[in-house]
Amino acid sequence: MNTAESQFDKVAEEYDFVNALLNDYSFSLSNMFPEKGRALDIGCGSGLLVEKLASYYDEVIGIDISNEMLNLAKSKRQLTNTVYLNMNAEQLNFNEKFDFIVSRTTFHHLNDIPSVIQQMKELLNEEGRIVILDNVSEVETPPTYVYVLGAIQDFLPHCLKFGMKNAIRVFKHNTSKSWLEHLASDKYLSEQDYYDLYGKLLPGCQFYNMGWAMGVVWIK
Ligand SMILES: C[S@@+](CC[C@H](N)C(=O)[O-])C[C@H]1O[C@@H](n2cnc3c(N)ncnc32)[C@H](O)[C@@H]1O
């Protein structure tokens, strides 16, 4: 079993709860391919972005390697124009092309980004868009205490915004052994790494540095 697969299987339900509450999908949505068509979300998790894309596109396919995440997506966010598949991003296997290929906070789990980008480019229709958002950090793997301190700092604002019960649930997930172990195995690219790697793979792409994440937009 792939490490990311087993790690996300373990935390799926709480990850979904926390991300439904906190995640901001506006970058991916504000850079969408502007017409109807087919969209693909790579590393769709529990389908939070797929569900939003489904109100704009004719068909939205979400792929992920965690069955637990996919089960949540299918039970909570299955619509008539959405399809969820267990597929590894490293081996994209589709007969038809897409107008919009998006991925959010998944690329740091991939072993061979150049190969995945090449496959995405081949699967994209002319004038289609690739929009990738992933973590950026000058420290490849931030130490665990940084996440614990962050969770403590966020607790009060979360209480005020979401209520005490929800804030406790978010805090418990963010400081749980399974989640901290997962974060301790993450490896992030630096800002310069993004410019070097994605600038070469997606010539002419635009970069958006959001502090914790880097957004990359490329039009074919
Ligand atoms: C941090 S979650 C992000 C989920 C979703 N994109 C979101 O923003 O809510 C990363 C997801 O990538 C999936 N993943 C990791 N490696 C993958 C791979 N090689 N192929 C497909 N999905 C993968 C994990 O199972 C997990 O659901």
The ligand as a MOL file (V3000), in Angstrom:
LIG
                    3D

  0  0  0     0  0            999 V3000
M  V30 BEGIN CTAB
M  V30 COUNTS 27 29 0 0 0
M  V30 BEGIN ATOM
M  V30 1 C -4.1930 16.7370 1.3830 0
M  V30 2 S -5.3660 15.7060 0.5500 0 CHG=1
M  V30 3 C -6.1790 16.8980 -0.5080 0
M  V30 4 C -7.5700 16.4750 -0.8740 0
M  V30 5 C -8.3360 17.4820 -1.7510 0
M  V30 6 N -7.6080 17.7930 -2.9670 0
M  V30 7 C -8.6470 18.7510 -0.9950 0
M  V30 8 O -8.0390 19.7910 -1.2770 0
M  V30 9 O -9.5190 18.7130 -0.0990 0 CHG=-1
M  V30 10 C -4.3310 14.8320 -0.5970 0
M  V30 11 C -5.0750 13.7240 -1.3340 0
M  V30 12 O -4.2170 13.1920 -2.3500 0
M  V30 13 C -4.4130 11.7940 -2.4170 0
M  V30 14 N -3.2280 11.1940 -3.0670 0
M  V30 15 C -1.9720 11.0800 -2.5750 0
M  V30 16 N -1.1670 10.4940 -3.4720 0
M  V30 17 C -1.9320 10.2330 -4.5660 0
M  V30 18 C -1.6750 9.6220 -5.8200 0
M  V30 19 N -0.4600 9.1430 -6.1340 0
M  V30 20 N -2.6830 9.5110 -6.7030 0
M  V30 21 C -3.9400 9.9790 -6.4020 0
M  V30 22 N -4.2400 10.5610 -5.2210 0
M  V30 23 C -3.2520 10.6880 -4.3120 0
M  V30 24 C -4.6030 11.3880 -0.9560 0
M  V30 25 O -5.2070 10.1260 -0.8240 0
M  V30 26 C -5.4720 12.5350 -0.4430 0
M  V30 27 O -6.8430 12.2840 -0.5830 0
M  V30 END ATOM
M  V30 BEGIN BOND
M  V30 1 1 1 2
M  V30 2 1 2 3
M  V30 3 1 2 10
M  V30 4 1 3 4
M  V30 5 1 4 5
M  V30 6 1 5 6
M  V30 7 1 5 7
M  V30 8 2 7 8
M  V30 9 1 7 9
M  V30 10 1 10 11
M  V30 11 1 11 12
M  V30 12 1 11 26
M  V30 13 1 12 13
M  V30 14 1 13 14
M  V30 15 1 13 24
M  V30 16 1 14 15
M  V30 17 1 14 23
M  V30 18 2 15 16
M  V30 19 1 16 17
M  V30 20 1 17 18
M  V30 21 2 17 23
M  V30 22 1 18 19
M  V30 23 2 18 20
M  V30 24 1 20 21
M  V30 25 2 21 22
M  V30 26 1 22 23
M  V30 27 1 24 25
M  V30 28 1 24 26
M  V30 29 1 26 27
M  V30 END BOND
M  V30 END CTAB
M  END
